[in-house]
Amino acid sequence: MVLGLVALATVCLASLMIGANPLEPGRVIAGLLGQEQEAMDVVRGGRLPRTVLALLVGGALGAAGAVMQSLTRNPLADPELLGVNAGAAAAVVTAISVFGITRPGGYLWFAFVGAAVAAIVVHLLGTSRRSAANPVRLVLAGAAVSAALRSYVVALMLADPWAFNSFRYWDIGALTDRTLDEIGPISWFLIAGLVGMLLLARPLNALTLGDAAAQGLGANLLGIRVAGAVVIVLLCGAATAAVGPIGFVGLAVPHLARLAVGVDHRLGLPAAALLGALLLMCADVLGRVIAWPQEVGVGIITAFVGAPVLIWLVRSRRAGRL
């Protein structure tokens, strides 16, 4: 955890320094303090909101993936694989096309509703009448729901070229073109979800023992699952509304956190949030470097990182026994 915090602080500084107009550490500090106008415009106007957003969104996606995998006992659970991001995206493109809303603060509630509805539909499809949700059925249901929602999004954009122009940049996942004023309302939902994640640590530890053992310890299974669903919707809905659907962070980060600190959720959930923020921040900085002076969207970078992790999980013994 200490090494992770040091690495995160280092990458945050790099995020404020690196870009089309590189700045030395001294000029970054001068810009933050308002002592140099040009540096202040670069740092406060673009890079500081981008860095704050990467911290919040990365932490939210890492935490949401950890909670989702624990609730479903599915190592492949991820907001992207289980259709939550697709639900939020479908709601956002509806807000853009039908209601003419183009800023994150405007379509935040649409993203929440879309994420919640998609999560409920996937859970119902992945649950049989005789048993609880099966991990394989959940992934298949998530893939089916995501495909259907993506088809809806494409159809709506083809019918409305203006919506396509507004949606296409958001859809690849990007941290740019956001101000601190726009981040403010979204950040409260992200912070609330992260606090709720911390409160779920002990109940999730009981849930990992199995339903019978958790009930024997006095755990309220329905309450834990409902609270976990609320936390996931808060984190995923706000994160997706802010930067677009970013995949694989919620899939890869929880596994890295368990490798680093073990299976105790009191350490694992904060570690997942920390590593999620670190991964998204590194992806954003890398996206500025590899095509300099142009930039590559952060969602594209995380997809390149996450796809090999997904292949490894599918081929691993743990995933093979599902």
C-alpha atoms as one frame of an Amber mdcrd trajectory, in Angstrom:
protein
   0.000   0.000   0.000   2.845   2.392   0.838   4.610   1.600  -2.433   1.336
   2.098  -4.260   0.820   5.529  -2.685   4.365   6.585  -3.580   3.890   5.356
  -7.158   0.539   7.164  -7.401   2.054  10.447  -6.181   4.845  10.073  -8.739
   2.437   9.428 -11.602   0.243  12.362 -10.500   3.255  14.649 -10.792   4.046
  13.155 -14.208   0.443  13.781 -15.255   0.808  17.464 -14.397   4.151  17.694
 -16.226   3.642  15.688 -19.434   1.687  16.905 -22.423   1.958  18.827 -25.674
   3.540  21.621 -23.605   5.905  19.848 -21.153   6.555  21.561 -17.816   9.324
  21.154 -15.261   8.338  20.316 -11.657   9.130  23.873 -10.560   6.776  25.348
 -13.157   4.071  22.854 -12.181   4.268  24.055  -8.573   4.301  27.681  -9.758
   1.202  26.995 -11.838  -0.612  25.369  -8.934   0.230  28.330  -6.699  -0.737
  30.858  -9.359   2.755  32.349  -9.580   3.144  31.979 -13.357   0.281  32.718
 -15.739   1.229  30.363 -18.598   1.911  27.434 -16.267  -1.277  28.188 -14.348
  -3.344  28.076 -17.534  -1.832  24.721 -18.525  -1.952  23.078 -15.093  -5.178
  24.426 -13.648  -6.999  24.715 -16.937  -6.437  21.201 -18.239  -4.079  18.881
 -16.420  -5.303  19.280 -12.849  -8.957  18.408 -13.661  -7.697  15.522 -15.777
  -5.527  14.203 -12.941  -8.297  14.506 -10.340 -10.737  12.769 -12.671  -8.298
   9.913 -13.318  -7.834   9.427  -9.562 -11.561   9.324  -8.840 -12.658   7.292
 -11.860  -9.801   4.785 -11.635 -10.437   4.261  -7.931 -14.165   3.910  -8.555
 -13.779   1.316 -11.320 -11.235  -0.720  -9.362 -13.450  -0.686  -6.273 -16.593
  -1.508  -8.261 -14.892  -4.497  -9.865 -13.712  -5.787  -6.465 -17.194  -5.483
  -4.941 -18.808  -7.061  -7.998 -16.447 -10.054  -8.003 -17.023 -10.609  -4.284
 -20.807 -10.362  -4.492 -21.099 -12.716  -7.457 -18.095 -14.918  -6.502 -17.085
 -14.620 -10.111 -13.448 -13.795 -11.000 -14.618 -12.590 -14.421 -17.113 -10.070
 -13.035 -16.506  -6.575 -14.368 -18.742  -3.563 -15.096 -17.951  -3.967 -18.801
 -18.513  -7.730 -19.008 -21.741  -7.657 -16.975 -23.371  -4.931 -19.054 -23.298
  -2.120 -16.490 -21.168   0.179 -18.654 -23.279  -0.605 -21.724 -26.438   0.307
 -19.810 -24.968   3.623 -18.757 -23.754   4.291 -22.308 -27.188   3.549 -23.786
 -28.795   5.944 -21.321 -26.241   8.655 -22.090 -26.685   8.451 -25.858 -30.451
   8.633 -25.276 -29.933  11.792 -23.233 -27.771  13.256 -26.010 -30.055  12.342
 -28.905 -33.497  12.804 -27.370 -32.945  15.565 -24.817 -29.952  17.375 -26.319
 -27.805  17.025 -23.181 -24.062  17.074 -23.894 -22.265  17.690 -20.569 -21.531
  15.086 -17.829 -23.486  16.913 -15.137 -26.579  16.820 -17.330 -26.629  13.128
 -18.177 -25.377  11.870 -14.787 -28.806  10.671 -13.699 -29.381   8.983 -17.041
 -26.147   7.045 -16.547 -27.261   5.951 -13.074 -30.605   4.696 -14.335 -29.044
   2.896 -17.306 -26.424   1.198 -15.131 -29.031   0.101 -12.562 -31.463  -1.287
 -15.150 -28.718  -3.186 -16.975 -27.443  -4.679 -13.702 -30.926  -5.840 -12.720
 -31.628  -7.374 -16.139 -28.296  -9.230 -16.204 -28.852 -10.573 -12.697 -32.353
 -11.782 -13.554 -31.138 -13.453 -16.746 -28.228 -15.072 -14.920 -30.384 -16.485
 -12.132 -32.396 -19.656 -12.496 -35.538 -20.461 -10.532 -33.791 -23.142  -8.495
 -30.409 -21.566  -7.745 -28.574 -18.321  -7.287 -26.802 -16.514 -10.080 -24.259
 -18.723 -11.821 -20.946 -17.037 -12.794 -20.985 -18.412 -16.333 -24.642 -17.458
 -16.865 -23.923 -13.968 -15.564 -21.110 -13.463 -18.070 -23.238 -14.801 -20.923
 -26.188 -12.650 -19.870 -23.906  -9.634 -19.604 -22.515 -10.267 -23.086 -26.022
 -10.590 -24.537 -27.328  -7.453 -22.822 -24.212  -5.496 -23.822 -24.595  -6.576
 -27.462 -28.250  -5.549 -27.511 -27.530  -2.174 -25.918 -24.601  -1.536 -28.255
 -26.882  -2.239 -31.219 -29.374   0.264 -29.825 -26.614   2.862 -29.428 -25.383
   2.343 -33.009 -28.919   2.557 -34.409 -29.616   5.761 -32.528 -26.369   7.362
 -33.673 -26.940   6.409 -37.312 -30.345   8.031 -37.142 -28.963  11.175 -35.498
 -25.601  12.405 -36.879 -25.444  15.180 -34.267 -25.682  12.606 -31.476 -22.946
  10.602 -33.177 -20.576  13.588 -33.201 -21.242  14.234 -29.507 -21.075  10.599
 -28.463 -18.146   9.180 -30.428 -15.431  10.960 -28.444 -17.058  10.099 -25.122
 -17.495   6.451 -26.158 -13.758   5.677 -26.395 -13.185   6.834 -22.818 -11.425
  10.177 -22.416 -10.382  12.344 -19.491  -9.997  15.578 -21.465 -12.382  18.511
 -21.911 -13.548  18.459 -18.294 -13.434  21.309 -15.792 -13.259  21.236 -12.013
 -16.763  22.715 -11.901 -18.102  19.759 -13.903 -16.155  17.226 -11.846 -17.575
  18.589  -8.581 -21.132  17.149  -8.744 -19.880  13.798 -10.068 -17.157  13.545
  -7.419 -19.701  13.491  -4.589 -21.293  10.347  -6.004 -17.903   8.733  -6.525
 -16.799   9.579  -2.975 -20.094   8.267  -1.572 -19.587   5.012  -3.450 -16.007
   4.675  -2.179 -17.125   5.268   1.422 -19.870   2.677   0.974 -17.242   0.273
  -0.368 -15.217   0.627   2.842 -18.318  -0.034   4.966 -18.915  -3.263   3.018
 -15.485  -4.718   3.812 -16.478  -6.755   6.885 -19.833  -7.978   5.465 -18.088
  -9.109   2.279 -15.549 -11.036   4.358 -18.453 -12.949   5.897 -20.076 -13.490
   2.500 -16.944 -15.127   1.081 -17.390 -17.965   3.600 -20.631 -18.988   1.891
 -24.264 -18.081   2.476 -24.798 -20.618   5.252 -21.699 -19.595   7.196 -22.471
 -15.896   6.696 -25.994 -16.369   8.045 -24.558 -18.276  10.989 -22.386 -15.246
  11.745 -25.465 -13.033  11.698 -24.938 -11.435   8.296 -27.954 -10.019   6.467
 -27.421 -11.527   3.011 -30.129  -9.502   1.277 -28.939  -6.283   2.870 -25.333
  -6.948   1.851 -26.286  -7.649  -1.743 -28.579  -4.625  -2.014 -25.945  -2.351
  -0.479 -23.313  -3.796  -2.799 -25.550  -3.200  -5.819 -26.109   0.424  -4.769
 -22.355   0.946  -4.381 -21.658  -0.580  -7.813 -24.296   1.569  -9.516 -23.008
   4.726  -7.798 -19.415   4.044  -8.800 -20.022   2.774 -12.321 -22.795   5.233
 -13.184 -20.837   8.306 -12.084 -17.549   7.081 -13.604 -19.168   6.258 -16.942
 -21.017   9.575 -17.039 -17.759  11.422 -16.386 -15.392   9.822 -18.894 -17.266
   7.214 -20.915 -17.188   3.413 -20.730 -13.675   2.290 -19.748 -13.267  -1.472
 -19.778 -11.013  -3.984 -18.039  -9.954  -1.769 -15.088 -12.588  -3.388 -12.907
 -11.566  -6.818 -14.182  -7.796  -6.718 -13.757  -7.337  -4.530 -10.693  -9.121
  -6.714  -8.075  -6.893  -9.680  -8.986  -3.779  -7.544  -8.657  -5.027  -6.261
  -5.298  -5.586  -9.789  -3.982  -2.119 -10.801  -5.130  -0.668  -7.788  -3.312
  -2.522  -7.777   0.030  -4.506 -11.030   0.240  -8.212 -11.815   0.358  -9.186
  -9.719   3.394 -11.550  -7.066   2.029 -10.489  -4.580   4.698  -7.208  -4.317
   2.805  -8.294  -5.630  -0.585 -10.953  -3.002  -1.311  -8.736   0.034  -0.531
  -5.932  -1.646  -2.484  -8.261  -2.129  -5.467  -9.220   1.559  -5.387  -5.564
   2.574  -5.118  -4.414   0.297  -7.942  -7.356   1.332 -10.108  -6.393   4.986
  -9.761  -2.754   4.111 -10.463  -3.609   2.029 -13.548  -5.871   4.677 -15.087
  -3.373   7.430 -14.339  -0.539   5.439 -15.952  -2.742   4.696 -18.979  -3.549
   8.387 -19.369   0.110   9.437 -19.170   1.105   6.660 -21.583  -1.585   7.780
 -24.015   0.008  11.238 -24.129   3.504   9.850 -24.764   3.131   7.086 -27.354
   1.606   9.339 -30.046   3.077  12.697 -28.987   2.083  15.449 -29.728  -1.254
  13.727 -30.363  -3.010  11.639 -27.702  -4.536   8.161 -27.496  -7.760   7.779
 -25.501  -7.338   6.228 -22.078 -10.034   3.646 -22.848  -7.945   2.318 -25.742
  -4.867   1.932 -23.511  -6.768   0.072 -20.775  -8.240  -2.274 -23.382  -4.732
  -3.225 -24.544  -3.764  -3.894 -20.915  -6.946  -5.676 -19.896  -7.420  -8.033
 -22.828  -4.355 -10.197 -21.958  -5.532 -10.313 -18.338  -8.938 -11.582 -19.445
  -7.290 -14.302 -21.556  -5.127 -15.328 -18.597  -8.163 -15.529 -16.310 -10.149
 -17.641 -18.768  -7.239 -20.068 -19.140  -6.412 -20.217 -15.426  -7.534 -23.074
 -13.243  -9.602 -20.825 -11.059 -11.735 -19.596 -13.965 -11.837 -23.043 -15.513
 -13.672 -24.489 -12.515 -16.589 -22.045 -12.770
